[in-house]
């Protein structure tokens, strides 16, 4: 992980976002699964690079093709047909789908345009990240990222990990409090 990747992750002593996420999951006895499109497995790689990740990581699905989003993760085909794969609701359904498919407490998802060309009418750098958790908890964030393909993908990984970390720390000990997602 680069020095920039760990910056702003909210961990102590320069701890990166992946390590902070895994610590929060383990502390609560919770698990996570990832559904990835533009990041192509980088979220899972970042999480599993941390020693002890096997306590909390259930697995991942790289759903690069639209059909995989629909057939494996259960994303609504009508939604995909009308809005395309680069959409906040698609990201949310991907997160919920991988959570259910792999039996995890939390599901995270990435979908977007890393370049070099626009997709589904969305410009390069348009990314949606989502985190879905217990009791219907859902948070989706739209990003507008600059840079080359590698940078957009790396920043997408950090964004989804930070989104999940926020959900985990915000919801810690607040199980009977209503949560409104969708930042």
Number of C-alpha atoms within 10 A of each C-alpha: 10 8 8 11 17 18 14 13 23 16 17 8 6 13 15 25 27 30 23 22 27 26 19 19 23 16 11 13 11 17 24 28 30 33 32 28 26 25 26 17 19 19 27 24 13 19 25 18 13 14 10 14 21 13 15 25 22 20 21 22 22 20 25 17 11 17 15 15 27 21 12 15 21 18 24 15 15 10 14 18 10 9 14 16 26 24 22 22 19 28 32 26 25 34 31 31 25 29 29 16 17 19 15 22 20 29 32 32 36 35 29 31 26 25 18 11 11 14 16 13 10 15 17 21 25 22 27 27 31 33 35 30 22 13 10 11 17 24 24 25 19 19 16 14 18 13 13 13 16 12 14 24 27 17 20 29 28 23 23 24 28 21 22 28 25 17 21 19 13 11 16 12 10 10 10 7 8 10 16 10 15 14 10
